[in-house]
Amino acid sequence: MPPKLGLIAGNGRFPFLVLEAARARGYGVVVAAIKEETFPEIEQLARKTDATVHWLSLGELSKLIETFKREGVTEAIMAGQVKHKQIFSSIRPDWRLAKLVLNLRTRNTDALIGAVAKVLADEGITLRNSTELLEPLLAKPGVLTRRAPGEQERANLEYGRAVARHLAQFDIGQTVVVAERACVAVEAMEGTDACIRRAGDIMGSAGVNSLRTHEAGDERAAERQHDAESNRGGNGSEGLLSASLTVVKIAKPNQDMRFDVPVVGVATIEAMRAAGARCLGVDAGKCLLLDGDAVIEAANRFAIAVTAD
């Protein structure tokens, strides 16, 4: 019998990748799919990989523990986003989760999921690092795209990282969006892509239209426009700030790699393109590029610089 691994699946492609990687390594996988979050296609992949799927609500901590114990699971991985607003406003907790939440001194994501991890450990279920099976997808150090950040973008990255580090200490969010060393938007409970879109809305349509004119595959045109706008000191905006945005997504100072790991996908690049963002900075070795090379290919297509430090 292959060893069993529990998979607590949130939304997005992350749990799908973990399921495939776990099966490739010979694990029998028991999926705890969250009704409010997990994509229903997990059922199709489970059938192909001989995995077992159990659907449960986000607040059913007791049912999660009972399911894993019944299936003989002693190790598990959390993978996939659970929207922060879901955690704190939409769930109906069972008695075990309600007791846990009431005893929390700080009700942020780290505190809540960390407490859940402790309860699981007390019940004999150890949480493993969520990236353990996907290490090839972790961002490697250096410039990852054909275009490197320009001088203004490097200044934005430095400033953005300083701001993000302070915010991350309080578990507010992992993403900030910057224009000319001014903080335009900070991620809270809405998530990275929504934060980027909000930054684009704040800066107006100037940055948006410049990138939307380029269809997929028109890479050289996007690069020529970026170079021309850099020489003008902006992107054609007449305002005090250039509408060209830089996005910084970091790990927390003491990032627990078991959960809430920074993730970037093609959807993030598309959100940047729509918002007029031209540069993305992530933490090397701590940020998952969920779509692998497709993330970098999408960034190259729109002359978006991606760097990992």
Secondary structure as the mmCIF struct_conf table of DSSP 4:
data_model
#
loop_
_struct_conf.conf_type_id
_struct_conf.id
_struct_conf.beg_label_comp_id
_struct_conf.beg_label_asym_id
_struct_conf.beg_label_seq_id
_struct_conf.end_label_comp_id
_struct_conf.end_label_asym_id
_struct_conf.end_label_seq_id
HELX_LH_PP_P HELX_LH_PP_P1 PRO A 2 PRO A 3
STRN STRN1 LYS A 4 ALA A 9
STRN STRN2 ASN A 11 ASN A 11
BEND BEND1 GLY A 12 ARG A 13
HELX_RH_AL_P HELX_RH_AL_P1 PHE A 14 ALA A 24
TURN_TY1_P TURN_TY1_P1 ARG A 25 GLY A 26
STRN STRN3 GLY A 28 ILE A 34
TURN_TY1_P TURN_TY1_P2 LYS A 35 GLU A 37
BEND BEND2 THR A 38 THR A 38
TURN_TY1_P TURN_TY1_P3 PRO A 40 GLU A 41
HELX_RH_AL_P HELX_RH_AL_P2 ILE A 42 THR A 49
TURN_TY1_P TURN_TY1_P4 ASP A 50 ASP A 50
STRN STRN4 THR A 52 LEU A 56
TURN_TY1_P TURN_TY1_P5 LEU A 58 GLY A 59
HELX_RH_AL_P HELX_RH_AL_P3 LEU A 61 GLU A 71
TURN_TY1_P TURN_TY1_P6 GLY A 72 GLY A 72
STRN STRN5 GLU A 75 ALA A 79
BEND BEND3 GLY A 80 GLY A 80
STRN STRN6 GLN A 81 GLN A 81
HELX_RH_AL_P HELX_RH_AL_P4 HIS A 84 LYS A 85
HELX_RH_PI_P HELX_RH_PI_P1 GLN A 86 SER A 90
HELX_RH_AL_P HELX_RH_AL_P5 TRP A 95 LEU A 102
TURN_TY1_P TURN_TY1_P7 ASN A 103 ASN A 103
BEND BEND4 ARG A 105 THR A 106
BEND BEND5 ASN A 108 ASN A 108
HELX_RH_AL_P HELX_RH_AL_P6 THR A 109 ASP A 122
TURN_TY1_P TURN_TY1_P8 GLU A 123 GLY A 124
STRN STRN7 THR A 126 LEU A 127
HELX_LH_PP_P HELX_LH_PP_P2 ARG A 128 ASN A 129
TURN_TY1_P TURN_TY1_P9 SER A 130 LEU A 133
HELX_RH_3T_P HELX_RH_3T_P1 GLU A 135 LEU A 137
STRN STRN8 LEU A 138 LEU A 138
HELX_LH_PP_P HELX_LH_PP_P3 ALA A 139 LYS A 140
BEND BEND6 PRO A 141 PRO A 141
STRN STRN9 GLY A 142 VAL A 143
BEND BEND7 THR A 145 ARG A 147
HELX_LH_PP_P HELX_LH_PP_P4 ALA A 148 PRO A 149
HELX_RH_AL_P HELX_RH_AL_P7 GLU A 151 GLN A 169
TURN_TY1_P TURN_TY1_P10 PHE A 170 ASP A 171
BEND BEND8 ILE A 172 ILE A 172
BEND BEND9 GLN A 174 GLN A 174
STRN STRN10 THR A 175 ALA A 179
TURN_TY1_P TURN_TY1_P11 GLU A 180 ARG A 181
STRN STRN11 ALA A 182 VAL A 186
BEND BEND10 ALA A 188 GLU A 190
HELX_RH_AL_P HELX_RH_AL_P8 THR A 192 MET A 203
HELX_RH_AL_P HELX_RH_AL_P9 SER A 205 ARG A 212
TURN_TY1_P TURN_TY1_P12 THR A 213 THR A 213
HELX_LH_PP_P HELX_LH_PP_P5 HIS A 214 GLU A 215
TURN_TY1_P TURN_TY1_P13 ALA A 216 GLY A 217
HELX_RH_AL_P HELX_RH_AL_P10 GLU A 219 ARG A 232
TURN_TY1_P TURN_TY1_P14 GLY A 233 GLY A 233
BEND BEND11 GLY A 234 GLY A 236
BEND BEND12 GLY A 239 LEU A 241
BEND BEND13 ALA A 243 ALA A 243
STRN STRN12 LEU A 245 LYS A 249
TURN_TY1_P TURN_TY1_P15 PRO A 253 ASN A 254
TURN_TY1_P TURN_TY1_P16 MET A 257 ARG A 258
BEND BEND14 PHE A 259 PHE A 259
STRN STRN13 VAL A 263 VAL A 264
HELX_RH_AL_P HELX_RH_AL_P11 VAL A 266 ALA A 275
TURN_TY1_P TURN_TY1_P17 GLY A 276 GLY A 276
STRN STRN14 ALA A 277 VAL A 282
TURN_TY1_P TURN_TY1_P18 ALA A 284 LYS A 286
STRN STRN15 LEU A 288 LEU A 289
TURN_TY1_P TURN_TY1_P19 LEU A 290 GLY A 292
HELX_RH_AL_P HELX_RH_AL_P12 ASP A 293 ARG A 301
TURN_TY1_P TURN_TY1_P20 PHE A 302 ALA A 303
STRN STRN16 ALA A 305 ALA A 308
#
